[in-house]
Amino acid sequence: MSGPASILAGNPMLETLVVVLLVLVLANLAWTLLARRGTQAELVALIEKSQERTERLIREEFARSRGEMTTRLYDFSQTISARMTDWASAQKAQLDLFASTLTYLSEANQKRLAEMRQTVEAGLERLRQDNSQKLEQMRATVDEKLHATLEQRLGESFRLVSDRLELVHKGLGEMQSLASGVGDLKRVLTNIKTRGGWGEVQLGNLLEQMLTPDQFSANVPPSPTSSERVDFAIRLPGREPAERSPVWLPIDAKFPQEDYQRLLEAQESGTPAEVEEAARALEMRIRLEARKIHDKYINPPFTTDFAVMFLPTEGLFAEALRRPGLFESLQRDCRVSIMGPTTLGAILNSLQMGFRTLAIEKRSSEVWSVLGAVKTEFAKFGGVLEKVQKKLQEASSTVEMAATRSRVLERHLRKVQDLPAEDAAPAIAPPAEEFKVKSVVS
């Protein structure tokens, strides 16, 4: 077919559209005829004829389209088969080329890999040998340094251990000495007499540190006729010279260790009632000792009208001060002042300053007499200086006269001819025999 028929045969959708348009045209024609004639029978007949013709045309058109479609599908399948065959041939050729190229590349890569393997193996062998040599050198160096360091560290460690063992041994010895000392101290503190002796020793050490030996004394009687002896007494100056009638300040050491120990135990594990009971017992003991000191050691005018009770530990002194009214009551009723090591040290320091002031006052008259003697001698020294000045002035005038005569002689000798130095000395020097005679005579 050619022309419009070929266009319709090539496009089934267009053919269907044409058929539908024909049907619509026929329906329009039938409707027109119906409108003109107004008879339904004719219209129905016309529609039936038109429908039959349309169906016939549609069947013919479908048959023709089916044939053309079959022909075109066959042609398309033949074209596709030919093209697939060509494509397969081209693909086979490309695959063969790719296989040959791949084989060539694989062989080339194998050769290169073999060469690289040989190169790498040779390099690794050289590297292994170099590493072995360096490791051997490093091992020797490390062994040498490690051996030296190990010997040094071991020597230092053994020396340190020996030093520490020696220190431990010394510490054990000190601990044993300390243990024995603690045992001795415990025995001292459990015995009343030795406990009192320990307090006296501490008091004596404190007095020796703060005062000179002539400012205090031990075991001093409160009066010339008394048989009692106070532990220590400080010598205070009286109205007369101190060597004749000193006034003594009594100081007695007391250490109520049992009562103080019970108080400490009650404070650690007891009830408030037990603590108060132990503190009250300690207060009664201190009051009793203060009364004894008052009755035995205070005896004016040989002693002061008060005394000092020395408590050897600061803890005991603090517990005594903690009791309300105890310190004031002892000073008021018994004329006794309680003091601990620190307080007594401060009081002794003040007394030492007072002793120095008294010594300065006592030596002031001697100082004035010495200054008077110095003044007298200084006046004599002024007269001597005047005489020396006169002698110096006379000597100065004599020297000036000699200088004047020397200048006169020099003016007279200017006209005399000078002699050479080697001839001048023999001419002036006297003969040797004359010099000897003069030397003997002189």
C-alpha positions in Angstrom: 0.0 0.0 0.0 1.0 3.6 -0.6 -0.2 7.1 0.4 -2.8 7.5 3.2 -3.5 3.7 3.3 0.2 3.0 4.0 0.2 5.5 6.8 -2.9 4.0 8.4 -1.5 0.5 8.0 1.7 1.5 9.8 -0.1 2.8 12.9 -2.9 0.6 14.4 -4.0 3.3 16.9 -4.5 5.7 14.1 -6.6 3.1 12.2 -8.8 2.6 15.3 -9.2 6.3 15.6 -10.3 6.5 11.9 -12.8 3.8 12.4 -14.3 5.5 15.5 -14.5 8.7 13.5 -16.4 6.9 10.7 -18.8 5.5 13.2 -19.4 8.9 14.6 -19.9 10.3 11.1 -22.4 7.6 10.3 -24.2 8.2 13.6 -24.4 11.9 12.8 -25.7 11.1 9.3 -28.3 8.8 10.8 -29.3 11.4 13.2 -29.6 13.9 10.4 -31.7 11.6 8.3 -33.9 10.9 11.3 -34.4 14.5 11.8 -35.3 15.0 8.2 -37.6 12.1 7.7 -38.9 11.6 11.1 -39.5 7.9 10.7 -38.0 5.6 13.2 -38.1 2.5 11.1 -36.0 4.0 8.4 -33.6 5.3 11.0 -33.3 1.8 12.5 -32.7 0.3 9.1 -30.2 2.9 8.2 -28.4 2.3 11.5 -28.4 -1.4 11.1 -26.9 -1.1 7.6 -24.4 1.4 8.8 -23.5 -0.9 11.7 -23.1 -3.9 9.4 -21.0 -2.0 7.0 -19.0 -0.6 9.9 -18.5 -4.1 11.4 -17.4 -5.4 8.0 -15.0 -2.6 7.6 -13.6 -3.1 11.1 -13.2 -6.8 10.5 -11.4 -6.2 7.2 -9.3 -3.5 8.8 -8.4 -5.8 11.7 -7.5 -8.6 9.4 -5.4 -6.4 7.3 -3.7 -4.9 10.4 -3.0 -8.4 11.8 -1.3 -9.4 8.6 0.8 -6.3 8.4 1.7 -6.7 12.1 2.8 -10.3 11.5 4.8 -9.3 8.6 6.5 -6.4 10.4 7.2 -8.6 13.5 8.8 -11.2 11.3 11.0 -8.6 9.6 11.8 -7.1 13.1 12.8 -10.5 14.4 15.0 -11.2 11.4 16.7 -7.8 11.9 17.2 -8.4 15.6 18.6 -11.9 14.9 21.1 -10.5 12.3 22.1 -7.7 14.7 22.5 -10.2 17.6 24.7 -12.3 15.4 26.8 -9.4 14.5 27.0 -8.2 18.1 27.9 -11.7 19.2 30.7 -11.9 16.6 32.0 -8.5 17.7 31.8 -9.5 21.3 33.7 -12.7 20.6 36.3 -10.8 18.7 36.6 -8.4 21.6 36.7 -11.2 24.1 39.5 -12.9 22.1 41.4 -9.7 22.0 40.9 -9.1 25.8 41.9 -12.7 26.5 45.1 -12.4 24.5 45.8 -9.0 26.1 45.1 -10.4 29.6 47.4 -13.4 28.8 50.1 -11.0 27.8 49.6 -8.8 30.8 49.5 -11.8 33.1 52.8 -13.1 31.6 54.3 -9.6 31.9 53.1 -9.3 35.5 54.5 -12.7 36.4 57.9 -11.7 35.0 57.8 -8.4 36.8 56.6 -10.1 40.0 59.5 -12.6 39.7 62.0 -9.8 39.2 60.4 -7.9 42.1 60.5 -11.0 44.2 64.2 -11.5 43.5 64.9 -7.8 44.2 62.9 -7.9 47.4 64.4 -11.1 48.5 67.9 -9.7 47.9 67.0 -6.5 49.7 65.5 -8.4 52.6 68.5 -10.6 52.8 70.8 -7.6 52.9 68.4 -6.0 55.4 68.4 -9.2 57.5 72.2 -9.3 57.5 72.4 -5.6 58.4 69.8 -6.1 61.1 71.6 -9.1 62.4 74.9 -7.2 62.6 73.2 -4.2 64.2 71.3 -6.4 66.6 74.4 -8.1 67.6 76.2 -4.8 68.2 73.2 -3.5 70.1 73.0 -6.7 72.1 76.7 -6.4 73.0 76.3 -2.8 73.9 73.2 -3.4 75.9 74.8 -6.4 77.6 77.8 -4.3 78.5 75.8 -1.3 79.7 73.3 -3.6 81.4 76.1 -5.5 83.1 77.7 -2.2 84.3 74.4 -0.7 85.3 73.3 -3.9 87.0 76.6 -4.1 88.9 76.3 -0.4 89.8 72.6 -0.7 90.9 73.3 -4.0 92.7 76.2 -2.4 94.5 74.1 0.7 95.4 71.2 -1.5 96.4 73.4 -3.7 98.6 75.1 -0.7 100.0 71.7 0.9 100.6 70.3 -2.3 102.1 73.4 -2.6 104.3 73.0 1.0 105.4 69.3 0.5 106.1 70.1 -2.7 108.0 72.7 -0.9 110.0 70.1 1.9 110.6 67.5 -0.8 111.5 70.0 -2.4 113.8 70.9 0.9 115.4 67.1 1.7 115.6 66.6 -1.7 117.3 69.3 -0.8 119.7 67.8 2.6 120.3 64.4 0.9 120.7 65.8 -1.5 123.2 67.4 1.4 125.1 64.2 3.3 124.9 62.3 0.2 126.1 64.6 -0.1 129.0 64.4 3.6 129.6 60.6 3.4 129.5 60.8 0.5 132.0 63.0 2.5 134.2 60.7 5.5 133.9 57.7 3.3 134.7 59.5 2.0 137.8 60.3 5.6 138.7 56.7 6.7 138.2 55.3 3.8 140.2 57.5 4.6 143.2 56.6 7.7 145.3 60.2 8.5 146.3 61.6 8.0 142.9 58.7 9.9 141.4 59.5 12.8 143.6 63.1 12.5 142.7 62.3 12.7 139.0 60.3 15.9 139.7 63.3 17.3 141.7 65.7 16.4 138.8 63.5 18.2 136.3 63.2 21.2 138.6 67.0 21.2 139.2 67.7 21.1 135.4 65.3 24.0 134.9 67.0 26.1 137.6 70.5 25.3 136.3 69.5 26.4 132.8 67.9 29.7 133.9 70.0 30.8 136.9 73.6 30.8 138.0 74.8 28.4 140.8 75.1 31.2 143.4 71.5 32.3 142.8 69.8 29.1 144.0 70.5 26.2 146.3 69.2 22.7 147.0 67.9 21.2 150.3 67.7 24.5 152.0 66.3 24.7 155.6 63.5 27.3 155.9 65.2 28.6 159.1 68.5 28.1 160.9 66.8 25.9 163.6 64.4 23.9 161.3 65.0 20.3 160.4 62.9 20.4 157.3 64.6 20.7 153.9 62.9 22.2 150.8 63.9 20.8 147.4 65.2 24.0 146.0 65.2 27.7 147.0 66.2 30.8 145.1 68.5 33.2 146.9 66.9 36.7 147.0 68.9 39.7 148.3 67.9 40.9 151.9 68.4 44.2 153.6 72.0 43.4 154.4 74.5 42.0 151.9 73.2 38.8 150.4 76.1 36.7 151.7 75.1 37.4 155.3 71.3 37.2 155.4 69.7 36.1 152.1 65.9 35.6 151.8 65.0 32.3 150.3 62.1 31.6 147.8 61.0 28.0 148.5 60.2 25.8 145.4 59.1 22.2 146.0 58.3 19.6 143.3 55.2 17.5 143.6 53.9 14.8 141.3 50.6 13.1 142.3 50.9 10.5 139.6 48.2 8.1 140.8 45.5 10.7 141.0 46.5 12.2 137.6 46.6 8.7 136.0 43.1 7.9 137.3 41.9 11.2 135.9 43.4 10.4 132.4 41.8 6.9 132.4 38.5 8.4 133.4 38.7 11.0 130.6 39.4 8.2 128.1 36.8 5.7 129.0 34.8 6.9 132.0 31.6 8.7 132.5 31.4 12.4 133.4 30.7 11.5 137.0 33.9 9.4 137.1 35.9 12.2 135.5 34.5 14.7 138.0 35.3 12.4 140.9 38.9 11.8 139.7 39.4 15.6 139.2 38.1 16.3 142.6 40.5 13.7 144.1 43.4 15.4 142.2 42.3 18.8 143.6 42.2 17.5 147.2 45.7 16.0 146.7 47.1 19.3 145.4 45.5 21.2 148.3 47.0 18.8 150.8 50.5 19.2 149.3 50.1 23.0 149.2 49.2 22.9 152.9 52.3 20.8 153.7 54.5 23.3 151.8 52.9 26.2 153.7 53.4 24.5 157.1 57.0 23.3 156.4 58.8 25.8 154.2 57.2 29.3 154.6 59.0 31.0 157.5 59.5 34.7 157.1 61.9 36.6 157.4 64.2 33.7 156.5 62.0 32.9 153.5 59.5 34.8 151.5 55.9 34.8 152.6 54.9 32.6 149.7 56.2 29.4 148.1 56.1 27.7 144.7 54.7 24.2 144.0 56.3 22.9 140.8 54.2 20.4 138.8 56.6 18.5 136.4 54.2 18.1 133.5 52.2 20.6 131.5 49.2 18.3 131.5 49.1 18.0 135.3 49.5 21.8 135.5 46.6 22.3 133.0 44.4 20.0 135.0 45.1 21.9 138.1 44.3 25.2 136.4 41.1 23.7 135.0 39.7 23.2 138.5 37.6 26.4 139.3 39.1 28.5 142.1 41.9 26.2 142.9 44.8 28.5 141.9 43.3 31.5 143.7 42.4 29.5 146.8 46.0 28.2 147.1 47.5 31.6 146.8 45.0 33.1 149.2 44.9 30.4 151.9 48.2 28.6 151.7 50.3 31.4 150.0 51.4 28.8 147.5 51.6 29.3 143.7 51.4 26.3 141.4 53.5 26.4 138.3 54.3 24.2 135.4 57.6 24.0 133.5 56.7 26.8 131.1 55.3 29.1 133.7 58.3 28.5 136.1 60.7 29.2 133.2 59.1 32.5 132.5 59.2 33.4 136.2 62.9 32.4 136.4 63.7 34.5 133.4 62.1 37.5 135.1 64.1 36.8 138.2 67.3 36.6 136.2 66.6 40.0 134.7 66.0 41.4 138.2 69.3 39.8 139.4 71.1 41.5 136.6 69.5 44.9 137.5 70.6 44.5 141.1 74.1 43.5 140.0 74.3 46.7 137.9 73.1 48.8 140.8 75.6 47.1 143.1 78.4 47.8 140.6 77.4 51.4 139.9 79.6 52.8 142.7 82.6 50.9 141.4 81.9 52.3 138.0 81.8 55.8 139.4 85.1 55.4 141.2 86.7 54.0 138.1 85.4 56.9 136.1 86.9 59.3 138.7 90.3 57.6 138.5 90.1 57.8 134.7 89.3 61.5 135.0 92.4 62.1 137.3 94.7 60.2 135.0 93.3 62.0 132.0 94.2 65.3 133.6 97.8 64.0 134.2 97.8 62.8 130.7 97.0 66.4 129.6 100.1 67.8 131.5 102.3 65.1 129.9 101.0 66.1 126.5 101.8 69.7 127.1 105.4 68.7 128.1 105.7 66.6 124.9 104.4 69.6 122.9 107.1 71.9 124.4 109.8 69.3 123.6 108.6 69.0 120.1 108.6 72.7 119.6 112.2 72.9 121.0 113.3 70.2 118.6 111.6 71.9 115.7 113.4 75.2 116.5 116.8 73.3 116.7 116.1 71.6 113.4 115.3 75.0 111.8 118.6 76.5 113.2 120.5 73.5 111.7 118.8 74.0 108.4 119.8 77.7 108.4 123.4 76.9 109.1 123.3 74.3 106.4 122.1 76.9 103.9 124.9 79.3 105.0 127.6 76.6 104.5 126.1 75.8 101.1 126.5 79.4 100.0 130.1 79.5 101.1 130.9 76.2 99.4 129.5 77.2 96.0 132.9 78.7 95.0 134.8 75.5 95.8 135.5 73.2 92.9 133.5 69.9 92.9 135.5 66.6 93.0 134.4 63.4 91.3 132.4 61.0 93.4 135.2 58.4 93.6 137.7 61.1 94.9 135.3 62.9 97.3 134.7 59.9 99.6 138.3 59.2 100.4 139.0 62.8 100.9 136.3 63.2 103.5 136.5 59.8 105.2 139.0 59.6 108.2 141.8 57.1 108.3 140.9 53.5 109.3 143.1 53.6 112.4 141.6 56.8 113.6 138.1 55.3 113.0 139.0 52.3 115.1 140.5 54.4 117.9 137.4 56.6 118.0 135.2 53.6 118.0 137.0 52.1 120.9 137.0 55.4 122.8 133.3 55.9 122.2 
